[in-house]
Amino acid sequence: MGMYPEYKEIPAALLARLLEHPDDEEWVDGLLFEAGDPDSGAAPGWSAAASSSPLTDDELRTRFTWPHLTFSADQQRRLGGLGLGKYPDPDWFSHLLVAADAPERIDLTGVLSDDWDERNAAWENIVEVPVQVAHHSAYRTGDVEYGFHTDVPCYGIDGYRTAQDLTSVWDTIERVLAAYPEFASRIIGQFEAEIRYYHGCVARGSVDLSVCW
């Protein structure tokens, strides 16, 4: 048994509704999850509102214009999720972005190597760079911040990121790719899941939740 953090994309309008009663687990779970079968032992799935973009296909088509990745119509509609491994693994992609976005260029050869030993040695230097991932608590009581109350995820929903937060990440991705053109295709290939996630969030104007299973 372990803790598995992930980011879950949701529409901004759904977040606004969650924030109306963030300390009411029935309200939160009713918005985010399908009821499911209590006898099956399986966790409830995400609700329709948390799974599909409210934008029309035509609106989505005009937003998914980044030339380096293609998205089918179904991929454009479907809201994403980004697993972060098993706690306490770091958010590897965020560490790479912060290190590579520094004013001085770093050598990405080892990080992107096909040799595991070389890659692991290079990552040791990357993860030494402190990363502060912006996220907001659901509500505050005095000086104590809380996440969303829920009975579904094992370890809860501890906060959210705004559309502005996600756009900031995407801007960093584009800066890093522009600063390292010789590595751009390898970065996209190695971190395609992460780049697809952030591009999808920004194209749909979404927000996301920090969830831990």
C-alpha positions as CSV (number, residue, x, y, z in Angstrom):
1,M,0.0,0.0,0.0
2,G,1.3,3.4,-0.9
3,M,0.4,7.0,-1.7
4,Y,0.0,7.9,-5.3
5,P,-0.4,11.6,-6.0
6,E,-1.8,12.9,-9.2
7,Y,-3.2,16.0,-10.8
8,K,-6.7,15.9,-12.1
9,E,-7.9,18.4,-14.7
10,I,-11.4,19.8,-14.2
11,P,-13.3,22.7,-15.7
12,A,-13.0,26.1,-13.9
13,A,-16.8,26.2,-13.4
14,L,-16.7,22.9,-11.6
15,L,-14.0,24.2,-9.2
16,A,-16.2,27.2,-8.5
17,R,-19.0,24.9,-7.4
18,L,-16.6,22.8,-5.2
19,L,-15.4,26.0,-3.5
20,E,-19.0,26.8,-2.4
21,H,-18.9,24.0,0.2
22,P,-15.3,22.6,0.3
23,D,-15.8,21.1,3.8
24,D,-18.9,19.1,2.8
25,E,-17.8,15.7,1.6
26,E,-21.3,14.8,0.2
27,W,-21.2,18.0,-1.9
28,V,-17.6,17.5,-3.1
29,D,-18.0,13.8,-3.9
30,G,-21.4,14.3,-5.6
31,L,-19.8,16.8,-8.0
32,L,-16.6,14.8,-8.7
33,F,-17.5,11.1,-8.6
34,E,-20.0,8.7,-10.0
35,A,-22.0,6.8,-7.3
36,G,-20.5,3.4,-8.2
37,D,-21.5,0.0,-6.8
38,P,-20.8,-0.1,-3.0
39,D,-20.7,-3.9,-3.2
40,S,-18.1,-4.1,-6.0
41,G,-15.2,-2.8,-3.8
42,A,-14.0,-0.6,-6.7
43,A,-13.5,3.1,-6.2
44,P,-16.1,5.4,-7.9
45,G,-15.1,6.8,-11.2
46,W,-14.9,10.5,-12.1
47,S,-18.2,12.2,-12.9
48,A,-19.1,13.3,-16.4
49,A,-18.6,16.9,-15.3
50,A,-15.0,16.0,-14.3
51,S,-14.3,13.9,-17.4
52,S,-15.3,16.0,-20.5
53,S,-14.7,19.6,-21.5
54,P,-17.8,21.8,-21.7
55,L,-16.4,23.5,-24.8
56,T,-17.8,22.6,-28.2
57,D,-15.8,20.6,-30.7
58,D,-15.4,23.7,-32.9
59,E,-14.1,25.7,-29.9
60,L,-11.7,22.9,-29.0
61,R,-10.4,22.6,-32.6
62,T,-9.4,26.2,-32.7
63,R,-7.5,25.9,-29.4
64,F,-5.4,22.8,-30.0
65,T,-3.0,24.4,-32.5
66,W,0.4,23.5,-31.0
67,P,2.4,22.0,-33.9
68,H,4.5,19.4,-32.0
69,L,1.7,17.1,-30.8
70,T,-1.6,16.0,-32.4
71,F,-4.8,15.4,-30.5
72,S,-7.8,13.5,-31.8
73,A,-11.3,15.0,-31.3
74,D,-11.8,12.6,-28.4
75,Q,-8.5,13.6,-26.8
76,Q,-9.5,17.2,-27.1
77,R,-12.8,16.6,-25.3
78,R,-11.4,14.4,-22.5
79,L,-10.1,16.0,-19.4
80,G,-6.7,14.8,-18.4
81,G,-4.9,13.4,-15.4
82,L,-1.2,13.3,-14.6
83,G,0.2,10.6,-12.2
84,L,3.2,11.6,-10.2
85,G,4.5,8.2,-9.3
86,K,4.6,6.8,-5.8
87,Y,5.2,9.1,-2.8
88,P,7.8,10.3,-2.0
89,D,9.0,10.4,-5.6
90,P,9.6,14.0,-6.7
91,D,7.6,15.6,-9.5
92,W,10.4,14.9,-12.0
93,F,9.1,17.1,-14.7
94,S,8.7,20.1,-12.5
95,H,12.3,19.7,-11.3
96,L,13.5,19.5,-14.9
97,L,11.6,22.7,-15.8
98,V,12.9,24.7,-12.9
99,A,16.5,23.6,-13.5
100,A,16.4,24.2,-17.2
101,D,14.6,27.5,-16.9
102,A,17.5,29.0,-14.9
103,P,19.4,31.9,-16.6
104,E,22.4,29.7,-17.0
105,R,22.1,26.8,-19.4
106,I,22.5,23.3,-17.9
107,D,23.6,20.1,-19.7
108,L,20.6,18.0,-20.4
109,T,22.5,15.3,-22.2
110,G,22.6,13.0,-19.1
111,V,19.0,13.6,-18.1
112,L,17.8,12.6,-21.5
113,S,20.2,9.7,-22.0
114,D,19.0,6.2,-22.9
115,D,21.6,4.9,-20.4
116,W,19.9,4.4,-17.0
117,D,23.1,4.9,-15.0
118,E,24.0,8.1,-16.8
119,R,20.4,9.3,-16.5
120,N,20.1,8.6,-12.7
121,A,23.4,10.3,-12.0
122,A,22.3,13.4,-13.9
123,W,18.9,13.5,-12.1
124,E,20.7,13.6,-8.7
125,N,21.8,17.1,-9.6
126,I,18.5,18.2,-11.0
127,V,16.5,17.3,-8.0
128,E,18.8,19.3,-5.8
129,V,17.0,22.4,-7.2
130,P,14.1,23.3,-4.9
131,V,10.7,23.3,-6.5
132,Q,7.7,25.1,-5.1
133,V,4.6,23.8,-7.0
134,A,1.9,26.5,-6.7
135,H,-1.4,25.2,-5.3
136,H,-4.2,26.7,-3.3
137,S,-6.0,25.3,-0.3
138,A,-9.7,24.8,-0.5
139,Y,-10.4,26.9,2.6
140,R,-8.8,28.3,5.7
141,T,-9.8,28.4,9.4
142,G,-7.6,30.8,11.2
143,D,-4.0,30.1,10.2
144,V,-4.8,26.5,9.2
145,E,-5.4,25.6,5.5
146,Y,-7.5,22.6,4.5
147,G,-8.2,20.7,1.3
148,F,-11.5,19.5,0.0
149,H,-13.4,17.0,2.3
150,T,-14.0,13.7,0.5
151,D,-14.8,10.1,1.3
152,V,-13.4,8.8,-2.0
153,P,-9.6,9.3,-2.5
154,C,-7.6,7.4,0.2
155,Y,-5.5,10.4,1.2
156,G,-7.7,13.2,0.0
157,I,-7.7,16.3,-2.3
158,D,-5.3,18.7,-0.7
159,G,-5.7,21.7,-3.0
160,Y,-6.0,23.1,-6.6
161,R,-4.2,25.1,-9.2
162,T,-5.8,27.8,-11.2
163,A,-5.8,28.3,-14.9
164,Q,-3.2,31.0,-14.4
165,D,-1.0,28.5,-12.5
166,L,-1.2,26.0,-15.3
167,T,-0.6,28.6,-18.0
168,S,2.6,29.6,-16.1
169,V,3.8,26.0,-16.3
170,W,3.0,25.9,-20.0
171,D,4.9,29.1,-20.5
172,T,7.9,27.5,-18.8
173,I,7.6,24.5,-21.0
174,E,7.7,26.7,-24.1
175,R,10.7,28.7,-22.8
176,V,12.7,25.5,-22.1
177,L,12.0,24.0,-25.5
178,A,13.0,27.3,-27.1
179,A,16.2,27.6,-25.0
180,Y,17.3,24.0,-25.9
181,P,16.2,23.5,-29.5
182,E,18.8,20.7,-29.9
183,F,17.0,18.7,-27.2
184,A,13.4,19.8,-27.9
185,S,12.3,16.6,-29.7
186,R,13.9,14.4,-27.0
187,I,12.2,16.4,-24.2
188,I,8.8,16.1,-25.9
189,G,9.4,12.4,-26.5
190,Q,10.5,11.6,-23.0
191,F,7.9,13.8,-21.3
192,E,5.0,13.5,-23.7
193,A,2.5,12.6,-21.1
194,E,3.3,15.7,-19.0
195,I,3.4,18.0,-22.0
196,R,0.1,16.6,-23.3
197,Y,-1.4,17.2,-19.9
198,Y,-0.4,20.8,-19.6
199,H,-1.2,21.7,-23.2
200,G,-4.6,20.1,-22.8
201,C,-5.3,22.1,-19.6
202,V,-4.3,25.4,-21.1
203,A,-6.1,24.8,-24.4
204,R,-9.3,24.0,-22.5
205,G,-8.9,26.8,-20.0
206,S,-9.0,24.3,-17.2
207,V,-7.9,24.1,-13.6
208,D,-6.7,21.0,-11.7
209,L,-6.9,19.3,-8.3
210,S,-4.1,17.7,-6.3
211,V,-5.4,14.3,-5.4
212,C,-3.7,11.5,-3.5
213,W,-4.8,7.9,-3.7
